[in-house]
C-alpha cells in the first residue's frame, strides 16, 4: 500500500509540475515615469498594480493557473520618443500582451498612437487625464481609471468659488496635460463668475523661475493655481513665489498632489488646497488595508493603478485569453454592471466566477465605472495641506 501511495504521490507531483510548466507567464507591461517630474509617485503606482497581479497569481485561478509577471519600463513622463521606444521594447523584446500605463498624458498619447495601435495592445492608464485623450483614435484599445481633466476643472472651480476666491493667477506645465487642464480650469472658473488674471505656461527642469513668478505676481490674484508637476517646475514655481512674497496660497490640481511636495516646501505650504481623483468607499478602505499589509505605501494614483491592473486581468479571464485582440472587448464588461460586485482583495473570487461563465462588476478601490470610450466617471478628493501633510477635506 505504501508503494502504491508513493507512486500516486509521485504521479501527482509530476502532473502538477507538467501543468505548471505548460503555462508561460503572462507578461503585463508597467510603464511609468520612474524618472522625471513625478518620479516620487511612480514606485507606489507600480507596486500597487503588482499587488493585483500577485493576487491573481496566488489565487491559482488565473487562466488555468498561469503566473502573471510584471515588466517595468520608464516612460520619463515627458519624453514621448523615449516612452514610445520603451513601450516598443516591452512588446517586441519582453512579449507583454497588455500595458498598465502610461502615466502622463503626452507620453500616453504617443505610446497609444505610435506603439499600442500598431501592435494591437490594450492600455489602461491610471493617471493620464488630458481631455484630448477622450476623443483619441484608439481602436478600442485605450482605457483609463482616472477621470478626465474636463471634469477636474469643473470640480476645482467649485472648490475655488466655495472658498470665496474671486480671482486667480494660473500657471501650467507646457505640455498636453498642463494645457488641457488649465483650459478646463479657466473655462469652468470664469463660467462660475471668477476671473483668471493670467494663464501662463512654464517649462520643467529650470533652475530659476523668477521671470515666470514675476509675470504671475504682476497679474495678481487671490491665489495661484499651479497645474504642473510636484517634483519639477510646479515645485519650483511655488518656491519662487514664496521667496518673492508673491502668493501665500496655492491651488494644487492632481499632478501637484503628493507627499513629496509638502516635505520639500514645508510649513509655508500649509493652507494650500486642491483636488485629486479619489473616492470614499468600502473599496478605498479595503485597498488601504491591503496595501498597508503588503508594505506598500499608498499615494496619489496608487488605487487607480491597482484597479487598472485588475481590469486587465479580469478581462483576460473573461475572454479566456491573454491576447489583447481577444480581451479588449471584455474590459467594459468586467468594469460595469451587471455582475457580482468585486472589491480589492477579491480578484481570486472574480476569476473563479468568470471561469465558470458568470459575470462580475468590478468596483475596486476607486468605484470604477466606465462611461463612453473607456472613460472613468470618477470622483474627486478635495485635499488641504495641514501640518505639512496632505489631508482630506471632503469627497466630490
N, C-alpha and C positions, 0 to 999 in steps of 0.2 A: 504493500500500500504506500509506504514511504517513497518507493521508487516511482510509483505512478504519480503521486502528488508532486514530487520533484520535477518529473517530466512535464506535467501540466504547468507548473510554475515557470519552468524554462521556456515552454512554448508561449505562455502569456507574455513574458518579458520580451521574447523575440518578436512577437506580433506587435506589441506596443512600440518597440524600437523601430520596426518596419513602418508602422503608421506614421510615427513622428518623423522618420527620415524621408517619408514620401511628400511631406509638406515643406516647400521652400518658404522662408519667411516672407510675409507681405510687408513690403517696404513703403513707408509713408514719409515724404519729404517734409521737413520742418524748416522753412526758410524765413528768417527773421533778421533784423538788424543787430547782430551780435557786436558789430562795431558801428559807430555813428551816433547820431543825435538822440536816440532813445535806447542806447545800449544798457542803461541801468534797468530797463523794463524787461528786455527780451529773455534773459535767463529764466525768469519766473514764468513767462509765457510758454517757453519751450517745455519746461518741466511740468507745467500743468497739462499741456497736450499729451505729454508722455505718460502722465498718470492714467489718462483714459486708455492709452494703448496697452499699458501694463495690466490694467483691469480686464481688458478683453483677452489678452494672452493668458493671464492667470485663471480665467474662468474655464479655459479649455473648450469653450463653445463657439469660438470664432472660426467660421469656415471649416468645420470639422476638425478643430484642434490646431489650426495654423497659428504660428507665432507672428506677432506684429513687431516690426523693427522700425525705430525712428532713425532717419538720416538727416542730420542738420546741415544747413548751408547759410552763408551770410548774405543777406540782401543789402547790407550797408544802410538801408532806409532811403538813401538819396541818390545813389549811382545806378541809373537804370541799366546801363551796359553791363556793369559788374553783376547786378542782380539777375539779369537775363542769362548771363554766362553761367552763373551758379545754378540756376534752375535747369538749364540745359544739361549740366553735368549730373544733376540729381536724376534726370530721366534717362540719359543715354549711358552714363557710366555706372550709376548706382542702381538703376532699374526701379525707381519708385513708380508707383501706379496712381498716386494722388499727392496733393500738396496741401499741408496745413500752413497757410500764409498766402501772400506775404503780409507785411505789416503796414508800412507807409503807403499812401495811395499812389504816388507816382511810380514806384518800383512795382507795385502790384499790377497796375495797368500795363506796364511794359512787359512783365512776365506773362500776363494773360494774352496779350496780342502777339508777342514775339515767340513765345515758347509753348504755353499751355494749349492754345488753339491749334497750333501746328502739330502738336503731338497728341491732341485729344485727351488732355489730362485735367481732371477735376481739381479746382482750387477752392478752399474755403478759408477766407481771411477772417481773423479775429478782430482786426483793428483798422482796416483800410476804409475810411469813412467819406471820401470825396463824393459829392453828389454826381460828379461826372461818371462814376462807375455804375450808376443806376441804369444808364442807357447805353453802356458799352456793348459792342458786339461780343458775345461770349459763347455762342454755340451751345448754350445750356450748361456750360462748364463752371461758371463762377457763382459763388455764394459768399455771404458774409454774416457773421453772428453779431456784429455791432451795427447800430442804426446809422443811417446816412447823416452827414452834417447839415443837410437841409432841415432835418428835424432838430438837431442840436442847436442850430442858430435860433430857431423859434423858442426853444426851451430856455436858452441863455438870455434871450431878450426879455422873457417873462421874469427871470430872476432879477435882471437889472431894474426893470420897472418896479417890481415889488420892493426892492431895496432903495427906491427913491432916486435912482440915478437919472439925471436929466440929459447929461452929455458925456461922451466918452471918446478918447483917442483910441485908435486901433492900429496895431502893427501885426504883420503876418509873415511867416516864413515864405520865401519866394519860390513856391512850387505848387503843384496841383492841389495838395491838401490845404495849404495855407490860403491860397486864393479862393478856393471853393468855400471854405469855412468863413473867411472874412466877408465874402459877398453875402453869404447866408445870414450872418450876424447883423450886418449893416442893414440889409433889406428888412429883416424882422424887427429890429430895434426902431428904425425910422417909421415903420408902419404902425408901431405902437406909441408913437409920439416922441421918441428920443432923438437925439442929434449925435451923429458921428462927426467929430471935428476934423479928423484926418484919418485916412486909411493908407498906410504906407508899408511897403514891403521891406524886409530885411534879409540879408544873406546869412547863412550859417557859417560857422568856422572863423569868424573875425575876432581879433583880439581887442578891438576898440569899437564901441557902439555910440560914442559921444555925438557924432553927427546925426545919427538916427534919433537919439534921445533928445537932441536939441530941437529937431523939427517937431517931434511929438509934444514937447514941453511948450513950444511956441503956440501950437494949435490949442493946447489945453484940454480940459475935461475933468469931470468929477473922478473918473477912474481911467486906468489904462488897460485895455483888453489886449492880451498877448496871445495871439494864435500861432504859437511856434512850438519848439521842442525843448523839453526841460533840461536836456544835457548839452544844449548848444546855444543858438542865437537867442532863444527866448530867455534863457537864464542870463545871458549877457545883457540883454535889454533891461531886464528888471534890476540887475545890479547897477548898471549905469544910471538908471532913473533914480534909484535910491541914493547913489553917490552924489548926484546933481541936485537932489531935493526936488525933483520934478513931479513925482507922484508918490502917494502914500499907499494907495490901494490898487491891487492888480486883479484883473479878472482872468481866470485860467480855464480855457477850454481843454479838451481831453489830452492833447499832446503835451500839456504842461502839468498834468496831474500825476504825481509820483513821489515817493518818499525822498528821493534824492534832491528835489528842489528845496523844500524847507530845510533839509540838512545842510545844503550849500549856502542858502541865503540867511538862515537863522531867524531871530526874533522879528526883524523888520518886515517879514512876510506875513506875520500874524494879522488876521483881519481880512486878508485876501480870500477870494472865493471863486467857485467855478462849477463846471459840470463834467461828468464822465459817464459813459454807459454803465449802468448798474441797476440792480433790482433788489427789492426787499421781499424775500420769498423763502419758502422752505428749502427750495433748491439751492439758493445762495448760502444758507446756513449749513446745509449738508456738505456743500463743496468746501466751505471754510474748514470744517472739521476734517474732511477727507484730506485736504492739502496739508493741514497742520499735522495730522497723524503721520503723514508721509514725509514730513520735514521740508515741505515746500512752502515758502513764504508767499502769501498772496499779495498781489499788487495790481496795478492797472492792467486790464485786459487778460488777466490770468483765467478768470472764469470763462470768458469768451473763447479762449484758446482750448480749454478743456472741452467745451461744447463743440467747437469746430472739429476737433479730432474725433469726438464721439459720433458726430453725424456722419463722418466719412465711414467709420467702422460699421455703423448700423445700416447705412445704405449699401455697403458691400454685402453684408449679411442678407439683406432683403433681396438683393439681386443674385445671391449665391455665387458672387464673382468679385474679384479684386480689380477687374479691368474697368477703367473709367467709362468706356463706351457702354458697358453693361449696367453700371450702377448710377450714372449721372441722373437718370430719371427717377431714381428712388430717394434722392436727398429730400425733396419736398414732401414725399410721402411719409418718411420717418420723422420729419420735423413737426408735422402738423397732425391734427385730428383727421380721421378717427383713430382709435387705438388706445392701448393701455398707457397711461402716463408714466414716464420714466424719469427718475431723478438721479443726481450724482450718486455713484456707488451701486447703481442698478444696471450697469451695462451688461453684465452676465445674464441677468434676468431678461433684458431686452433681446439679447442674442438668442436665447432659448425660445422666446415667443416667436421671433422671426423665423427661426429654423423650423418651427412647427407649422409655419404658414400663417401665423397670426399677424396682427398689426400693432404698431406702437406709435405713441405720440410723445416724442422726446421733448421734455420740458427743460431738463438740465439745470445748470447753475444760473442761467440768465433768462429763464422763462421764454425759451426760444419759440418764436412763431414767425414763419416766413411769409412775406407778402410779395406780390409782384414777381419780379425777376430774381428770386433768391434773396430778397431784401429782408433784413430783420426789422420788425416793427419797433421793438426795443423800448426800454425805459431808461431814465437817467437818474444818477445820484448827484445831488447838489452837495458840494463839499465846501468846507471852511477850514482855513489854516488857523489852528489854535494851539498854543503851546508848542509851536514849531513842529506840528504834526498835521497830517491830513485827517480831518474828522468829517463825519456825515451830518449835514443839517436836515435833509429830507430826501425823499424819492419822488420823481415826477414821471 
